[in-house]
């Protein structure tokens, strides 16, 4: 079975890929979120042209070949585009075998535990606490993540004193029996991150994500070695060499590859295997707004192609077989 046609349906916020084989069978996947319309253009110029006419089932060698053919373009956008192809081909295989993608990966579809988060920094500590308590009491969430510092903030808070205010207020409001996570989004120097980390430890928070600029592995390692809570990272990293360095040097306690940013399920499984050799936990994740690839701890459930929440304004692209 070969790939005959590849189509994208994208707007600025979300984009989907439909793969059609020479037998007429189809699979749906998703491009990574954030500027998905630009990613769709890259998909047709730098991904689809290498994929058309190739094996639709044994496609891992194709993913490597795309990276080699496009070696002058390493980095995020090519990986985000490749995600659309990878997830569509996994979906196609699942349909052919009559199984969810989860089963193809050796797991079982079922419920996944999720954490609640506002994903905001412009929210006051008091409003964040009220929101979390409502989600705890009405929806049954037992894990929460909130943000500290400012995104790539160079030790400057979103507003003065916000971090010192929101950490104890939210943690104490949630009380015991709740898993508490905090994300700095590359906001701190090692010195400041360690200060904040000690405050987190004192308030019973066990997860400190991306405390320093994510590309500065040595800085993150310095923070990890100074604290007893879990220091985590990897959301933005999309090259295997970065993952190998991060893991081999012991920069983090938990690896967090993002399926959408990394290039899809196949590449994420590769990172998971590297992490497993080092004994690192692996809570996989996907970019905010991702609809087609639902992820928790590996393996992931099957993909779903048609979210009702997407904007009705779409740009369609097609790469039929030549």
C-alpha positions in Angstrom: 0.0 0.0 0.0 1.4 3.4 -1.0 0.6 7.0 -0.3 -1.3 8.4 -3.2 -2.6 11.8 -2.0 -2.0 14.1 0.9 -4.3 17.0 1.8 -4.3 19.7 4.5 -7.1 21.6 6.1 -5.7 24.5 8.1 -6.2 27.9 9.6 -3.9 29.9 11.9 -4.8 27.9 14.9 -5.2 24.2 13.9 -4.5 22.1 10.9 -5.3 18.5 9.8 -3.8 16.1 7.3 -5.7 13.5 5.3 -3.7 10.7 3.7 -5.2 8.6 0.9 -3.6 5.4 -0.2 -3.7 3.7 -3.6 -6.4 1.5 -2.3 -8.6 4.4 -1.4 -8.1 3.9 2.4 -7.7 7.1 4.4 -6.2 8.3 7.7 -6.4 11.6 9.5 -3.7 13.3 11.4 -2.9 16.7 12.8 -0.2 19.3 12.2 1.1 21.0 15.3 -0.8 23.9 16.6 0.4 27.5 16.6 0.6 29.0 13.1 -0.8 25.8 11.7 -1.4 27.5 8.3 2.3 28.2 7.9 3.1 24.6 8.9 0.7 23.4 6.2 2.7 25.2 3.6 5.9 23.6 4.9 4.1 20.2 4.8 3.4 20.5 1.1 6.8 21.9 0.2 9.1 19.8 2.4 7.2 16.7 3.6 4.6 15.6 1.1 6.9 15.6 -1.9 9.1 13.0 -0.1 6.1 10.9 1.1 4.1 10.5 -2.1 4.5 7.1 -3.6 6.1 5.5 -0.5 5.0 2.8 1.8 2.0 3.8 3.9 2.4 1.1 6.5 6.1 0.7 7.1 6.8 4.5 7.3 9.5 4.9 9.9 12.2 4.9 7.3 10.3 7.6 5.4 10.4 9.9 8.5 14.2 9.5 8.7 14.5 10.1 4.9 12.5 13.4 5.2 14.9 14.7 7.8 17.9 13.7 5.7 16.5 15.2 2.5 15.6 18.4 4.3 18.9 18.5 6.3 19.3 22.3 5.7 16.1 22.9 7.7 16.4 21.4 11.1 14.2 22.5 13.9 10.6 23.1 14.9 8.6 23.9 11.7 9.7 20.8 9.8 9.0 18.6 12.9 5.6 20.2 13.3 4.7 19.5 9.7 6.0 15.9 10.0 3.6 15.3 12.9 0.7 15.6 10.5 2.0 12.9 8.3 3.0 10.6 11.1 -0.3 10.8 13.0 -2.3 10.4 9.8 -0.4 7.2 8.9 -0.9 5.8 12.4 -4.6 6.5 12.1 -4.7 4.8 8.6 -3.0 1.7 10.0 -5.4 1.6 13.0 -8.3 1.7 10.6 -6.9 -1.1 8.4 -6.4 -3.3 11.5 -9.6 -2.3 13.2 -7.8 -1.2 16.3 -7.2 2.1 18.1 -3.7 3.5 17.8 -3.4 2.7 21.5 -3.6 -1.0 20.8 -1.0 -0.7 18.0 1.3 0.7 20.6 0.6 -2.1 23.0 -1.8 -0.4 25.3 -5.5 -0.2 26.0 -7.8 2.8 25.4 -9.4 4.1 28.6 -9.5 7.0 31.1 -6.5 9.2 31.6 -5.8 11.3 34.6 -5.4 15.0 33.7 -4.4 18.1 35.5 -6.3 21.4 35.4 -4.7 24.7 34.5 -5.7 28.2 33.5 -2.6 28.4 31.3 -2.5 32.1 32.3 -0.2 34.6 33.9 -2.5 37.6 33.8 -4.8 35.9 36.4 -4.5 37.0 40.0 -3.6 34.5 42.7 -7.0 34.8 44.2 -8.8 34.2 40.9 -6.6 31.2 40.1 -7.3 29.7 43.5 -11.1 30.2 43.1 -11.0 28.7 39.7 -9.0 25.6 40.8 -11.3 25.0 43.8 -14.3 25.1 41.5 -12.7 22.6 39.1 -11.7 20.4 42.0 -15.2 20.4 43.6 -17.3 20.3 40.4 -15.1 18.3 38.0 -13.1 16.1 40.4 -9.6 17.2 39.3 -6.9 16.0 41.7 -3.9 17.7 40.0 -3.3 21.3 39.1 -0.6 23.3 37.4 -0.1 27.0 37.5 2.4 29.4 36.2 5.1 31.4 38.0 7.6 34.1 36.8 7.2 35.4 33.2 7.8 33.5 30.0 11.5 33.8 29.2 11.4 36.5 31.8 15.0 36.9 32.9 14.0 36.9 36.5 11.3 39.5 36.0 7.9 38.4 37.3 4.7 38.9 35.4 4.1 41.7 38.0 6.2 42.3 41.1 5.6 39.8 43.8 3.2 37.6 41.9 5.3 34.4 42.2 5.7 34.8 46.0 2.0 35.4 46.3 0.5 32.7 44.0 2.6 29.8 45.2 1.5 29.6 48.8 -2.0 31.0 48.2 -3.0 28.4 45.6 -1.2 25.5 47.3 -2.8 26.1 50.6 -6.2 26.6 49.1 -6.0 23.2 47.4 -4.9 21.5 50.6 -3.6 18.0 51.0 -4.2 15.0 48.7 -3.7 17.1 45.5 -0.7 16.9 43.1 0.6 20.4 42.5 2.7 21.4 39.5 4.3 24.7 38.6 5.6 25.9 35.2 8.1 28.7 34.8 8.3 28.6 31.0 12.0 29.4 30.9 11.6 32.3 33.2 14.5 32.2 35.7 18.2 32.2 36.1 19.6 29.3 38.1 19.9 31.4 41.2 16.4 32.7 41.1 15.0 29.3 40.0 16.6 27.7 43.1 15.0 30.4 45.3 11.6 29.8 43.8 12.1 26.0 43.9 12.7 26.1 47.7 9.5 28.0 48.1 7.7 25.4 46.0 9.2 22.6 48.2 8.1 24.4 51.4 4.6 24.6 50.0 4.3 21.0 49.1 4.7 21.4 45.3 6.5 18.4 43.6 6.9 19.5 40.0 8.9 22.4 38.7 8.7 22.6 34.9 11.2 24.5 32.7 12.7 26.7 35.4 15.5 28.1 33.2 15.7 28.8 29.5 14.9 25.4 28.1 17.9 25.4 25.7 20.3 25.9 28.6 20.6 22.3 29.9 23.4 23.1 32.3 21.4 25.7 34.0 18.5 23.3 34.4 20.8 20.7 35.8 22.1 23.1 38.3 18.6 23.7 39.6 17.8 20.0 39.6 20.9 19.2 41.7 20.0 21.9 44.3 16.4 20.8 44.8 14.6 17.7 46.0 11.4 18.2 44.0 11.1 17.0 40.4 12.6 19.4 37.8 11.1 18.7 34.4 11.6 19.8 30.8 11.6 18.9 27.1 8.4 20.4 25.8 10.1 22.5 23.2 12.9 20.1 22.2 12.5 18.6 18.8 15.9 17.2 17.9 17.2 13.8 19.1 20.6 15.3 19.7 19.2 17.7 22.3 17.3 14.8 24.0 20.4 12.7 24.1 22.4 15.5 25.7 19.6 16.4 28.2 19.2 12.9 29.3 22.8 11.8 29.4 23.9 14.8 31.5 21.0 14.4 34.0 19.4 17.8 33.4 15.9 16.7 34.4 14.1 14.3 36.6 11.2 13.8 34.2 11.2 14.1 30.4 8.2 15.8 28.7 8.4 15.4 24.9 5.5 17.1 23.1 4.1 14.8 20.5 3.1 17.7 18.2 6.4 19.6 18.4 8.7 16.6 18.2 7.4 15.2 14.9 4.7 12.7 15.9 4.2 9.4 17.7 7.1 7.6 16.1 9.7 10.1 17.1 8.2 10.5 20.5 8.5 6.7 21.1 12.2 7.0 20.2 12.7 9.7 22.9 10.7 7.5 25.3 13.1 4.6 24.8 16.1 6.9 25.4 14.5 8.1 28.6 13.6 4.6 29.7 17.2 3.5 29.4 18.1 6.2 31.9 15.1 5.3 34.1 13.3 8.6 33.6 9.5 8.9 33.8 7.7 10.0 30.7 4.4 11.8 30.8 3.9 12.6 27.1 2.1 15.7 26.2 0.7 17.6 23.2 0.6 21.3 22.2 -2.3 23.4 23.5 -5.2 23.1 21.2 -4.3 19.7 19.8 -7.4 17.8 18.8 -6.3 14.8 16.8 -3.7 13.3 19.1 -4.9 12.7 22.7 -1.9 11.9 24.9 -1.3 10.8 28.5 1.3 8.4 29.6 2.3 6.2 26.7 0.7 4.5 24.9 -1.8 7.0 23.6 -5.5 6.6 22.6 -6.5 6.7 19.0 -6.8 9.9 17.0 -10.1 11.7 16.2 -10.3 13.8 13.1 -13.1 16.3 13.4 -13.3 18.6 16.5 -16.3 20.8 16.6 -14.5 23.6 18.3 -12.3 24.5 15.3 -12.7 27.8 13.4 -14.8 27.6 10.2 -12.3 29.5 8.2 -10.0 27.0 6.5 -7.3 26.9 3.8 -7.1 23.6 1.9 -4.0 22.3 0.3 -3.4 19.1 -1.7 -0.4 17.1 -2.8 -1.7 14.4 -5.2 0.6 11.7 -6.6 2.8 12.8 -9.5 
